[in-house]
Amino acid sequence: MDHLWAPWRIEYILGDKPSGCIFCQAVAADKSEKNLVLAKSKQALVIMNRYPYNSGHLMVVPNRHAAQFEELTAEEHAELMRLVSKSVKALKEQLQPDGFNIGINFGIGAGAGIREHIHWHVVPRWIEDTNFMPVLGETRVVPEHLKNTYHKLKLYF
């Protein structure tokens, strides 16, 4: 029998669920391992996804609470793309993925879990990284603890 290990999931299952916007809370929080915040700028931040699709799954978030893509200013768009690019570079150097999925789940029809605060997903991918698991087993495999990945990536921000 194969075993999957996701030690941070029990924290979510047993822990208190946050109220309010988690991204606004991250904007107000310190850049730290506890908060999984890797970078902060005047317009945006980079945060690790606490429940990642893959190891190194980052999110780039505008500091201003905005739900609609077209609400963002030119300065916010520019800073968000700069941080997406910086995220890709850090992930390439530290984790050496074979590719990336980068995108926005914009609106309920696109599967957005947090619709009220737009954000970009930067997901490193490896050839056969999860193979058949998501399709047949409805399971994602994340082989590295979030805190280990945080320490690898914080050097780049």
Legacy VTK file of the C-alpha trace (Angstrom):
# vtk DataFile Version 3.0
C-alpha trace
ASCII
DATASET POLYDATA
POINTS 157 float
0.000 0.000 0.000
1.274 3.479 -0.885
1.041 6.274 1.654
0.533 9.952 0.937
1.846 12.483 3.426
0.333 15.942 3.841
1.046 16.909 7.474
-0.309 20.450 7.164
-3.811 19.243 6.250
-4.574 18.225 9.840
-3.932 21.830 10.896
-6.729 22.902 8.552
-9.066 20.053 9.473
-8.774 20.567 13.235
-7.998 24.283 13.327
-10.183 27.351 13.460
-11.271 28.563 10.042
-10.361 32.173 9.316
-13.132 34.664 8.789
-12.815 37.482 6.292
-10.543 37.710 3.285
-7.399 35.602 3.685
-5.544 37.770 1.168
-6.345 41.005 3.000
-5.138 39.287 6.172
-1.893 38.361 4.381
-1.440 41.989 3.275
-1.730 43.063 6.928
0.506 40.228 8.198
4.268 40.111 8.510
6.424 38.633 5.791
7.180 35.363 7.578
7.203 31.586 7.435
4.167 31.446 9.723
2.148 33.521 7.257
3.806 31.915 4.191
4.346 35.431 2.792
7.497 35.506 0.653
7.410 39.065 -0.696
5.586 42.328 -0.209
5.632 45.469 -2.283
3.581 48.659 -2.417
1.084 47.086 -4.846
1.176 43.307 -4.296
2.504 40.290 -2.430
3.660 36.736 -3.062
2.282 34.052 -0.762
2.571 30.284 -0.770
-0.651 28.364 -1.186
-1.333 26.642 2.144
-3.174 23.840 0.284
-1.068 23.588 -2.901
-1.733 21.850 -6.196
2.008 21.048 -6.282
5.129 21.823 -4.266
6.051 25.470 -4.726
2.508 26.615 -5.605
2.603 30.400 -5.176
-0.064 33.074 -5.430
0.529 36.669 -6.472
-2.068 38.975 -4.971
-2.834 42.688 -5.262
-2.722 44.436 -1.895
-5.945 46.251 -2.670
-9.092 44.173 -2.228
-10.404 43.866 -5.787
-12.559 41.124 -7.256
-12.588 42.167 -10.902
-9.643 42.022 -13.293
-10.599 45.324 -14.886
-10.646 47.085 -11.482
-6.861 46.881 -11.237
-4.778 49.916 -12.114
-1.971 49.882 -14.673
0.523 50.078 -11.786
-1.062 47.084 -10.067
-1.039 45.059 -13.300
2.634 45.881 -13.849
3.635 44.956 -10.299
1.621 41.742 -10.346
3.322 40.637 -13.571
6.746 41.614 -12.181
6.101 39.406 -9.150
4.766 36.544 -11.311
8.016 36.736 -13.307
10.120 36.855 -10.129
8.191 33.858 -8.795
8.867 31.855 -11.956
12.576 32.680 -11.788
12.816 31.656 -8.113
10.938 28.404 -8.717
13.057 27.566 -11.786
16.296 28.092 -9.891
15.285 26.364 -6.667
12.919 23.560 -7.694
13.823 23.023 -11.394
10.325 22.276 -12.695
9.726 21.145 -16.265
7.001 23.743 -16.797
4.389 25.985 -15.178
0.685 26.624 -15.002
0.098 30.338 -14.462
-3.366 31.784 -14.333
-6.391 33.243 -12.635
-9.550 31.375 -11.735
-11.731 34.391 -12.394
-15.327 34.004 -11.217
-17.441 31.116 -10.016
-17.747 29.643 -13.524
-13.959 29.292 -13.683
-13.761 27.544 -10.334
-12.459 30.436 -8.239
-12.368 29.390 -4.598
-11.809 32.954 -3.399
-13.799 35.155 -5.747
-13.731 38.398 -3.782
-9.956 39.030 -4.089
-8.385 38.319 -7.467
-5.059 36.467 -7.470
-2.667 34.704 -9.837
-1.617 31.090 -9.332
1.960 30.161 -10.221
2.176 26.365 -10.160
5.425 24.580 -11.010
4.955 21.317 -12.896
7.158 18.297 -13.501
6.781 15.687 -16.207
4.462 13.058 -14.733
4.449 15.019 -11.447
1.174 13.555 -10.273
0.600 11.076 -13.054
-2.882 9.566 -12.695
-3.504 10.555 -9.054
-5.717 13.636 -9.608
-7.833 11.885 -12.230
-8.332 8.395 -10.798
-7.543 8.856 -7.126
-8.895 12.387 -6.696
-5.659 12.987 -4.787
-2.849 15.466 -5.218
0.663 14.495 -4.199
2.795 17.240 -2.633
6.177 15.689 -1.841
7.705 18.477 0.251
6.570 20.187 3.454
5.483 23.816 2.966
8.026 25.139 5.467
10.922 23.491 3.600
9.766 25.035 0.335
9.297 28.418 2.051
12.932 28.432 3.218
14.168 27.543 -0.264
12.184 30.348 -1.916
12.491 33.181 0.617
16.067 33.797 -0.523
14.743 35.081 -3.860
12.365 37.707 -2.507
LINES 1 158
157 0 1 2 3 4 5 6 7 8 9 10 11 12 13 14 15 16 17 18 19 20 21 22 23 24 25 26 27 28 29 30 31 32 33 34 35 36 37 38 39 40 41 42 43 44 45 46 47 48 49 50 51 52 53 54 55 56 57 58 59 60 61 62 63 64 65 66 67 68 69 70 71 72 73 74 75 76 77 78 79 80 81 82 83 84 85 86 87 88 89 90 91 92 93 94 95 96 97 98 99 100 101 102 103 104 105 106 107 108 109 110 111 112 113 114 115 116 117 118 119 120 121 122 123 124 125 126 127 128 129 130 131 132 133 134 135 136 137 138 139 140 141 142 143 144 145 146 147 148 149 150 151 152 153 154 155 156
